[in-house]
Amino acid sequence: MNSMRKNTIAGAMGVMVSLLLVSTTAHATNGYFSHGYGTKSKGVAGAGVATVSDAMDGALNPATMVLGGQQFSLGLAWFSPMRSYSVSGMPTGAQGTFGLVPGKFDSDNENFFVPGFGVNWMRGEDSAFGLTVYGNGGMNTDWKGADIGGGMGAFGAGDAGVDLMQLFVNGTYSRKFDSGKGAWGVSAILAAQSFEAYGLRNFAGYSNNPNKLSDQGADTAMGYGFKVGFQNQVSSRLALGASYQSPIWMGEFEK
């Protein structure tokens, strides 16, 4: 394992801090989906399907793993979305509507730390096994009732918000072809997700299962899928890559 290249947390955080110092204001996100997985992938806006960077490549294109050699990558992303809403005017008075407290309000959660790691083991010169772990999340909201209407909350039921977290574990096999100029790969994906919603009781009349709409605590579900990909070095300056990921077939939330 002496030949293993290590991308440490310090290195990942150093690159991330440097990017933050020179970046301009961001006006949008991809919601719960990241624009890239791993520090290097994020640095090129997720354009990593046809490039070889580190052991996090398996999250984008499993074929690239065998081309990167034996290595280990570890990173930590700091995601800081600032969410707010403002209310003015009165409700329409339509049946079932209710008024909201006027003013401008901010969500309490603004700092999220999302880890990720990958490891790649070479099996001879032409094949490799890899493991890549990454996640989606960091857009959950938390509207504090004490700050909105003196405890009444955003929707008249105290603290309100939603929280969705997703974790993916990719097990990858990749192999070279065309005398090492190209590679193909396949990944089995194991997924887990957690969801919670609270402070939404006043919307129960719109639900086909009003007793399950809100304030049930966190619920979890498991799922699976697969990913396939290829990469080919057409010339010294041009590489072509493509990958396909199946739907993630998830179990149902019970709560």
Phi and psi in degrees as GROMACS dihedral restraints (atoms count N, CA, C in turn):
[ dihedral_restraints ]
;  ai    aj    ak    al  type     phi  dphi    fc
    3     4     5     6     1   -65.1    20    10
    4     5     6     7     1   -23.4    20    10
    6     7     8     9     1   -83.6    20    10
    7     8     9    10     1    -0.3    20    10
    9    10    11    12     1   -68.6    20    10
   10    11    12    13     1   130.0    20    10
   12    13    14    15     1   -91.5    20    10
   13    14    15    16     1   131.7    20    10
   15    16    17    18     1  -113.0    20    10
   16    17    18    19     1   124.0    20    10
   18    19    20    21     1  -102.0    20    10
   19    20    21    22     1   102.7    20    10
   21    22    23    24     1   -82.3    20    10
   22    23    24    25     1   167.6    20    10
   24    25    26    27     1   -58.5    20    10
   25    26    27    28     1   -40.2    20    10
   27    28    29    30     1   -60.3    20    10
   28    29    30    31     1   -41.8    20    10
   30    31    32    33     1   -65.2    20    10
   31    32    33    34     1   -43.4    20    10
   33    34    35    36     1   -64.0    20    10
   34    35    36    37     1   -43.1    20    10
   36    37    38    39     1   -67.4    20    10
   37    38    39    40     1   -34.4    20    10
   39    40    41    42     1   -63.0    20    10
   40    41    42    43     1   -45.2    20    10
   42    43    44    45     1   -62.3    20    10
   43    44    45    46     1   -43.1    20    10
   45    46    47    48     1   -63.8    20    10
   46    47    48    49     1   -44.8    20    10
   48    49    50    51     1   -62.8    20    10
   49    50    51    52     1   -40.6    20    10
   51    52    53    54     1   -60.1    20    10
   52    53    54    55     1   -42.1    20    10
   54    55    56    57     1   -65.7    20    10
   55    56    57    58     1   -38.0    20    10
   57    58    59    60     1   -65.4    20    10
   58    59    60    61     1   -34.6    20    10
   60    61    62    63     1   -69.4    20    10
   61    62    63    64     1   -26.0    20    10
   63    64    65    66     1  -108.8    20    10
   64    65    66    67     1    -0.8    20    10
   66    67    68    69     1   -82.4    20    10
   67    68    69    70     1   155.4    20    10
   69    70    71    72     1   -95.5    20    10
   70    71    72    73     1   176.8    20    10
   72    73    74    75     1   -64.1    20    10
   73    74    75    76     1   131.9    20    10
   75    76    77    78     1   -91.2    20    10
   76    77    78    79     1   137.6    20    10
   78    79    80    81     1  -110.7    20    10
   79    80    81    82     1    -2.5    20    10
   81    82    83    84     1  -158.8    20    10
   82    83    84    85     1   163.0    20    10
   84    85    86    87     1  -129.9    20    10
   85    86    87    88     1   179.7    20    10
   87    88    89    90     1   -94.6    20    10
   88    89    90    91     1    26.9    20    10
   90    91    92    93     1    66.1    20    10
   91    92    93    94     1  -131.6    20    10
   93    94    95    96     1   -78.1    20    10
   94    95    96    97     1    -9.9    20    10
   96    97    98    99     1   -96.2    20    10
   97    98    99   100     1   135.9    20    10
   99   100   101   102     1   -79.8    20    10
  100   101   102   103     1   149.3    20    10
  102   103   104   105     1   -78.1    20    10
  103   104   105   106     1    -8.1    20    10
  105   106   107   108     1  -169.7    20    10
  106   107   108   109     1   158.6    20    10
  108   109   110   111     1  -120.2    20    10
  109   110   111   112     1   119.2    20    10
  111   112   113   114     1    98.8    20    10
  112   113   114   115     1   150.3    20    10
  114   115   116   117     1   -60.1    20    10
  115   116   117   118     1   -43.5    20    10
  117   118   119   120     1   -68.3    20    10
  118   119   120   121     1   -40.0    20    10
  120   121   122   123     1   -63.4    20    10
  121   122   123   124     1   -42.0    20    10
  123   124   125   126     1   -62.8    20    10
  124   125   126   127     1   -34.4    20    10
  126   127   128   129     1   -66.4    20    10
  127   128   129   130     1   -21.2    20    10
  129   130   131   132     1  -115.7    20    10
  130   131   132   133     1    27.9    20    10
  132   133   134   135     1    57.8    20    10
  133   134   135   136     1    33.3    20    10
  135   136   137   138     1    81.5    20    10
  136   137   138   139     1     6.4    20    10
  138   139   140   141     1   -83.9    20    10
  139   140   141   142     1    69.5    20    10
  141   142   143   144     1  -124.2    20    10
  142   143   144   145     1    13.5    20    10
  144   145   146   147     1   -66.9    20    10
  145   146   147   148     1   -32.2    20    10
  147   148   149   150     1  -111.9    20    10
  148   149   150   151     1    15.3    20    10
  150   151   152   153     1  -120.0    20    10
  151   152   153   154     1   160.5    20    10
  153   154   155   156     1  -117.1    20    10
  154   155   156   157     1   117.5    20    10
  156   157   158   159     1  -126.3    20    10
  157   158   159   160     1   -59.7    20    10
  159   160   161   162     1  -154.9    20    10
  160   161   162   163     1  -171.2    20    10
  162   163   164   165     1   -74.0    20    10
  163   164   165   166     1    -3.0    20    10
  165   166   167   168     1   -82.4    20    10
  166   167   168   169     1    -4.6    20    10
  168   169   170   171     1   -59.3    20    10
  169   170   171   172     1   -26.2    20    10
  171   172   173   174     1   -61.8    20    10
  172   173   174   175     1   -19.2    20    10
  174   175   176   177     1   -72.6    20    10
  175   176   177   178     1   -20.9    20    10
  177   178   179   180     1  -108.2    20    10
  178   179   180   181     1   -50.5    20    10
  180   181   182   183     1  -144.5    20    10
  181   182   183   184     1   107.7    20    10
  183   184   185   186     1   -62.6    20    10
  184   185   186   187     1   -21.5    20    10
  186   187   188   189     1   -65.2    20    10
  187   188   189   190     1   -28.4    20    10
  189   190   191   192     1   -74.3    20    10
  190   191   192   193     1   -13.5    20    10
  192   193   194   195     1   -61.6    20    10
  193   194   195   196     1   -45.1    20    10
  195   196   197   198     1   -67.5    20    10
  196   197   198   199     1   -22.7    20    10
  198   199   200   201     1   -81.8    20    10
  199   200   201   202     1   -16.5    20    10
  201   202   203   204     1   -89.7    20    10
  202   203   204   205     1    -9.5    20    10
  204   205   206   207     1    79.2    20    10
  205   206   207   208     1  -178.4    20    10
  207   208   209   210     1   -75.5    20    10
  208   209   210   211     1   123.5    20    10
  210   211   212   213     1  -163.0    20    10
  211   212   213   214     1   169.0    20    10
  213   214   215   216     1  -138.6    20    10
  214   215   216   217     1   134.8    20    10
  216   217   218   219     1  -130.3    20    10
  217   218   219   220     1   140.4    20    10
  219   220   221   222     1  -142.8    20    10
  220   221   222   223     1   131.3    20    10
  222   223   224   225     1  -147.9    20    10
  223   224   225   226     1   164.1    20    10
  225   226   227   228     1  -139.8    20    10
  226   227   228   229     1   119.1    20    10
  228   229   230   231     1   -98.4    20    10
  229   230   231   232     1   137.0    20    10
  231   232   233   234     1  -104.7    20    10
  232   233   234   235     1   114.9    20    10
  234   235   236   237     1  -113.2    20    10
  235   236   237   238     1   124.5    20    10
  237   238   239   240     1  -131.0    20    10
  238   239   240   241     1    77.2    20    10
  240   241   242   243     1   -82.1    20    10
  241   242   243   244     1   139.6    20    10
  243   244   245   246     1  -113.1    20    10
  244   245   246   247     1   112.6    20    10
  246   247   248   249     1  -110.5    20    10
  247   248   249   250     1   139.6    20    10
  249   250   251   252     1  -151.7    20    10
  250   251   252   253     1   162.8    20    10
  252   253   254   255     1  -145.2    20    10
  253   254   255   256     1   157.4    20    10
  255   256   257   258     1  -130.9    20    10
  256   257   258   259     1   148.4    20    10
  258   259   260   261     1  -128.0    20    10
  259   260   261   262     1   133.4    20    10
  261   262   263   264     1  -145.1    20    10
  262   263   264   265     1   157.5    20    10
  264   265   266   267     1    82.3    20    10
  265   266   267   268     1  -174.8    20    10
  267   268   269   270     1  -116.8    20    10
  268   269   270   271     1   156.4    20    10
  270   271   272   273     1   -66.1    20    10
  271   272   273   274     1   159.7    20    10
  273   274   275   276     1   -69.5    20    10
  274   275   276   277     1   -21.8    20    10
  276   277   278   279     1    88.0    20    10
  277   278   279   280     1     3.5    20    10
  279   280   281   282     1   -63.1    20    10
  280   281   282   283     1   155.9    20    10
  282   283   284   285     1   -59.1    20    10
  283   284   285   286     1   129.0    20    10
  285   286   287   288     1    90.7    20    10
  286   287   288   289     1   -10.1    20    10
  288   289   290   291     1   -82.2    20    10
  289   290   291   292     1   158.4    20    10
  291   292   293   294     1  -143.9    20    10
  292   293   294   295     1   153.7    20    10
  294   295   296   297     1   -74.4    20    10
  295   296   297   298     1   153.3    20    10
  297   298   299   300     1  -111.3    20    10
  298   299   300   301     1   149.8    20    10
  300   301   302   303     1   -64.5    20    10
  301   302   303   304     1   125.4    20    10
  303   304   305   306     1   -70.7    20    10
  304   305   306   307     1   150.6    20    10
  306   307   308   309     1   132.2    20    10
  307   308   309   310     1  -173.8    20    10
  309   310   311   312     1  -115.9    20    10
  310   311   312   313     1   132.0    20    10
  312   313   314   315     1  -133.1    20    10
  313   314   315   316     1   145.3    20    10
  315   316   317   318     1  -113.1    20    10
  316   317   318   319     1   143.6    20    10
  318   319   320   321     1   -72.5    20    10
  319   320   321   322     1   142.5    20    10
  321   322   323   324     1   -70.0    20    10
  322   323   324   325     1   -37.2    20    10
  324   325   326   327     1   -82.3    20    10
  325   326   327   328     1   115.8    20    10
  327   328   329   330     1  -128.9    20    10
  328   329   330   331     1    -6.3    20    10
  330   331   332   333     1  -129.9    20    10
  331   332   333   334     1   122.4    20    10
  333   334   335   336     1  -132.0    20    10
  334   335   336   337     1   136.3    20    10
  336   337   338   339     1  -115.7    20    10
  337   338   339   340     1   117.5    20    10
  339   340   341   342     1  -114.2    20    10
  340   341   342   343     1   109.8    20    10
  342   343   344   345     1   -84.5    20    10
  343   344   345   346     1   164.0    20    10
  345   346   347   348     1  -161.2    20    10
  346   347   348   349     1   147.8    20    10
  348   349   350   351     1  -150.7    20    10
  349   350   351   352     1   158.1    20    10
  351   352   353   354     1  -147.5    20    10
  352   353   354   355     1   150.5    20    10
  354   355   356   357     1  -141.3    20    10
  355   356   357   358     1   142.0    20    10
  357   358   359   360     1  -131.4    20    10
  358   359   360   361     1   126.3    20    10
  360   361   362   363     1  -112.1    20    10
  361   362   363   364     1   120.3    20    10
  363   364   365   366     1   -77.4    20    10
  364   365   366   367     1   137.5    20    10
  366   367   368   369     1  -116.2    20    10
  367   368   369   370     1    86.5    20    10
  369   370   371   372     1    78.0    20    10
  370   371   372   373     1  -156.4    20    10
  372   373   374   375     1   -89.6    20    10
  373   374   375   376     1   -21.2    20    10
  375   376   377   378     1  -116.7    20    10
  376   377   378   379     1     1.0    20    10
  378   379   380   381     1  -145.7    20    10
  379   380   381   382     1   161.1    20    10
  381   382   383   384     1  -154.8    20    10
  382   383   384   385     1   151.6    20    10
  384   385   386   387     1  -113.2    20    10
  385   386   387   388     1   140.3    20    10
  387   388   389   390     1  -138.9    20    10
  388   389   390   391     1   159.1    20    10
  390   391   392   393     1  -134.8    20    10
  391   392   393   394     1   125.5    20    10
  393   394   395   396     1  -128.7    20    10
  394   395   396   397     1   129.6    20    10
  396   397   398   399     1  -123.8    20    10
  397   398   399   400     1   127.0    20    10
  399   400   401   402     1  -154.2    20    10
  400   401   402   403     1   172.8    20    10
  402   403   404   405     1  -150.1    20    10
  403   404   405   406     1   167.6    20    10
  405   406   407   408     1  -120.6    20    10
  406   407   408   409     1   148.7    20    10
  408   409   410   411     1   156.8    20    10
  409   410   411   412     1  -169.5    20    10
  411   412   413   414     1    91.8    20    10
  412   413   414   415     1     8.9    20    10
  414   415   416   417     1  -112.6    20    10
  415   416   417   418     1    12.6    20    10
  417   418   419   420     1   -67.8    20    10
  418   419   420   421     1   147.3    20    10
  420   421   422   423     1  -109.9    20    10
  421   422   423   424     1   157.6    20    10
  423   424   425   426     1  -150.1    20    10
  424   425   426   427     1    95.6    20    10
  426   427   428   429     1   -95.1    20    10
  427   428   429   430     1   111.7    20    10
  429   430   431   432     1   -77.8    20    10
  430   431   432   433     1   124.9    20    10
  432   433   434   435     1   -61.5    20    10
  433   434   435   436     1   -34.6    20    10
  435   436   437   438     1   -63.7    20    10
  436   437   438   439     1   -25.1    20    10
  438   439   440   441     1   -94.5    20    10
  439   440   441   442     1    -6.5    20    10
  441   442   443   444     1  -128.0    20    10
  442   443   444   445     1   102.4    20    10
  444   445   446   447     1    71.9    20    10
  445   446   447   448     1    27.8    20    10
  447   448   449   450     1    59.9    20    10
  448   449   450   451     1    40.8    20    10
  450   451   452   453     1   104.0    20    10
  451   452   453   454     1   -13.0    20    10
  453   454   455   456     1   -65.4    20    10
  454   455   456   457     1   -35.5    20    10
  456   457   458   459     1    86.9    20    10
  457   458   459   460     1   170.1    20    10
  459   460   461   462     1   -59.2    20    10
  460   461   462   463     1   -38.2    20    10
  462   463   464   465     1  -122.4    20    10
  463   464   465   466     1    26.7    20    10
  465   466   467   468     1    75.1    20    10
  466   467   468   469     1    19.7    20    10
  468   469   470   471     1  -138.6    20    10
  469   470   471   472     1    35.7    20    10
  471   472   473   474     1    79.5    20    10
  472   473   474   475     1  -157.3    20    10
  474   475   476   477     1   -53.8    20    10
  475   476   477   478     1   139.5    20    10
  477   478   479   480     1  -135.5    20    10
  478   479   480   481     1   147.8    20    10
  480   481   482   483     1   169.2    20    10
  481   482   483   484     1   175.6    20    10
  483   484   485   486     1  -135.0    20    10
  484   485   486   487     1   152.8    20    10
  486   487   488   489     1  -143.0    20    10
  487   488   489   490     1   115.8    20    10
  489   490   491   492     1  -122.2    20    10
  490   491   492   493     1   125.4    20    10
  492   493   494   495     1  -126.9    20    10
  493   494   495   496     1   139.8    20    10
  495   496   497   498     1  -131.8    20    10
  496   497   498   499     1   138.5    20    10
  498   499   500   501     1  -126.3    20    10
  499   500   501   502     1   135.5    20    10
  501   502   503   504     1  -125.6    20    10
  502   503   504   505     1   135.3    20    10
  504   505   506   507     1  -122.7    20    10
  505   506   507   508     1   114.6    20    10
  507   508   509   510     1  -104.0    20    10
  508   509   510   511     1   121.9    20    10
  510   511   512   513     1  -102.1    20    10
  511   512   513   514     1   121.5    20    10
  513   514   515   516     1  -121.7    20    10
  514   515   516   517     1   139.6    20    10
  516   517   518   519     1  -120.9    20    10
  517   518   519   520     1   130.5    20    10
  519   520   521   522     1  -135.4    20    10
  520   521   522   523     1   152.7    20    10
  522   523   524   525     1  -148.0    20    10
  523   524   525   526     1   143.2    20    10
  525   526   527   528     1   -82.4    20    10
  526   527   528   529     1   155.8    20    10
  528   529   530   531     1  -146.1    20    10
  529   530   531   532     1   176.4    20    10
  531   532   533   534     1    54.7    20    10
  532   533   534   535     1    50.2    20    10
  534   535   536   537     1    56.9    20    10
  535   536   537   538     1    33.4    20    10
  537   538   539   540     1    88.6    20    10
  538   539   540   541     1    -2.6    20    10
  540   541   542   543     1   -76.1    20    10
  541   542   543   544     1   -26.2    20    10
  543   544   545   546     1  -127.8    20    10
  544   545   546   547     1   170.4    20    10
  546   547   548   549     1  -155.2    20    10
  547   548   549   550     1   153.0    20    10
  549   550   551   552     1  -127.6    20    10
  550   551   552   553     1   157.7    20    10
  552   553   554   555     1  -154.7    20    10
  553   554   555   556     1   157.2    20    10
  555   556   557   558     1  -140.1    20    10
  556   557   558   559     1   140.0    20    10
  558   559   560   561     1  -125.6    20    10
  559   560   561   562     1   137.1    20    10
  561   562   563   564     1   -93.1    20    10
  562   563   564   565     1   132.6    20    10
  564   565   566   567     1  -114.0    20    10
  565   566   567   568     1   125.1    20    10
  567   568   569   570     1  -107.4    20    10
  568   569   570   571     1   129.2    20    10
  570   571   572   573     1  -124.7    20    10
  571   572   573   574     1   148.6    20    10
  573   574   575   576     1  -139.6    20    10
  574   575   576   577     1   142.2    20    10
  576   577   578   579     1  -141.8    20    10
  577   578   579   580     1   154.4    20    10
  579   580   581   582     1  -130.5    20    10
  580   581   582   583     1   139.5    20    10
  582   583   584   585     1  -139.0    20    10
  583   584   585   586     1   142.0    20    10
  585   586   587   588     1  -144.6    20    10
  586   587   588   589     1   140.5    20    10
  588   589   590   591     1  -134.2    20    10
  589   590   591   592     1   137.5    20    10
  591   592   593   594     1  -148.2    20    10
  592   593   594   595     1   158.1    20    10
  594   595   596   597     1    74.5    20    10
  595   596   597   598     1    21.5    20    10
  597   598   599   600     1  -115.8    20    10
  598   599   600   601     1    20.8    20    10
  600   601   602   603     1   -61.3    20    10
  601   602   603   604     1   -30.1    20    10
  603   604   605   606     1   -72.3    20    10
  604   605   606   607     1    -6.6    20    10
  606   607   608   609     1   -95.8    20    10
  607   608   609   610     1     5.5    20    10
  609   610   611   612     1   -59.3    20    10
  610   611   612   613     1   -31.5    20    10
  612   613   614   615     1   -65.0    20    10
  613   614   615   616     1   -17.3    20    10
  615   616   617   618     1   -95.4    20    10
  616   617   618   619     1    -1.0    20    10
  618   619   620   621     1  -100.7    20    10
  619   620   621   622     1   146.3    20    10
  621   622   623   624     1   -81.4    20    10
  622   623   624   625     1    -2.9    20    10
  624   625   626   627     1  -144.1    20    10
  625   626   627   628     1    71.6    20    10
  627   628   629   630     1   -59.0    20    10
  628   629   630   631     1   -29.1    20    10
  630   631   632   633     1   -73.7    20    10
  631   632   633   634     1   -12.6    20    10
  633   634   635   636     1  -109.4    20    10
  634   635   636   637     1     2.4    20    10
  636   637   638   639     1   -68.9    20    10
  637   638   639   640     1   -40.9    20    10
  639   640   641   642     1  -143.6    20    10
  640   641   642   643     1   158.4    20    10
  642   643   644   645     1    60.4    20    10
  643   644   645   646     1    41.8    20    10
  645   646   647   648     1  -103.8    20    10
  646   647   648   649     1     0.5    20    10
  648   649   650   651     1    79.3    20    10
  649   650   651   652     1  -179.3    20    10
  651   652   653   654     1   -76.3    20    10
  652   653   654   655     1   140.2    20    10
  654   655   656   657     1  -122.9    20    10
  655   656   657   658     1   150.4    20    10
  657   658   659   660     1  -126.1    20    10
  658   659   660   661     1   156.5    20    10
  660   661   662   663     1  -148.8    20    10
  661   662   663   664     1   152.5    20    10
  663   664   665   666     1  -116.2    20    10
  664   665   666   667     1   156.1    20    10
  666   667   668   669     1  -157.8    20    10
  667   668   669   670     1  -179.5    20    10
  669   670   671   672     1  -153.1    20    10
  670   671   672   673     1   162.4    20    10
  672   673   674   675     1  -169.8    20    10
  673   674   675   676     1  -166.1    20    10
  675   676   677   678     1  -151.1    20    10
  676   677   678   679     1   162.5    20    10
  678   679   680   681     1  -139.9    20    10
  679   680   681   682     1   138.8    20    10
  681   682   683   684     1  -127.9    20    10
  682   683   684   685     1   154.0    20    10
  684   685   686   687     1  -162.6    20    10
  685   686   687   688     1   165.7    20    10
  687   688   689   690     1  -143.6    20    10
  688   689   690   691     1   159.5    20    10
  690   691   692   693     1  -146.9    20    10
  691   692   693   694     1   137.9    20    10
  693   694   695   696     1  -139.7    20    10
  694   695   696   697     1   128.6    20    10
  696   697   698   699     1   -85.5    20    10
  697   698   699   700     1    95.6    20    10
  699   700   701   702     1   -68.0    20    10
  700   701   702   703     1   -41.5    20    10
  702   703   704   705     1  -149.3    20    10
  703   704   705   706     1  -177.9    20    10
  705   706   707   708     1   -66.2    20    10
  706   707   708   709     1   -18.0    20    10
  708   709   710   711     1  -119.2    20    10
  709   710   711   712     1     3.1    20    10
  711   712   713   714     1  -138.7    20    10
  712   713   714   715     1   124.9    20    10
  714   715   716   717     1  -125.4    20    10
  715   716   717   718     1   138.4    20    10
  717   718   719   720     1  -112.3    20    10
  718   719   720   721     1   137.0    20    10
  720   721   722   723     1  -144.4    20    10
  721   722   723   724     1   152.9    20    10
  723   724   725   726     1  -152.8    20    10
  724   725   726   727     1   148.4    20    10
  726   727   728   729     1  -145.9    20    10
  727   728   729   730     1   154.8    20    10
  729   730   731   732     1  -134.5    20    10
  730   731   732   733     1   132.2    20    10
  732   733   734   735     1  -115.9    20    10
  733   734   735   736     1   133.5    20    10
  735   736   737   738     1   -69.8    20    10
  736   737   738   739     1   166.6    20    10
  738   739   740   741     1   -58.2    20    10
  739   740   741   742     1   154.1    20    10
  741   742   743   744     1   -92.5    20    10
  742   743   744   745     1   113.8    20    10
  744   745   746   747     1   -83.9    20    10
  745   746   747   748     1   104.1    20    10
  747   748   749   750     1   -99.1    20    10
  748   749   750   751     1   149.0    20    10
  750   751   752   753     1   -72.7    20    10
  751   752   753   754     1   168.5    20    10
  753   754   755   756     1   -86.2    20    10
  754   755   756   757     1   148.9    20    10
  756   757   758   759     1   -71.1    20    10
  757   758   759   760     1   136.9    20    10
  759   760   761   762     1   -88.9    20    10
  760   761   762   763     1   -31.4    20    10
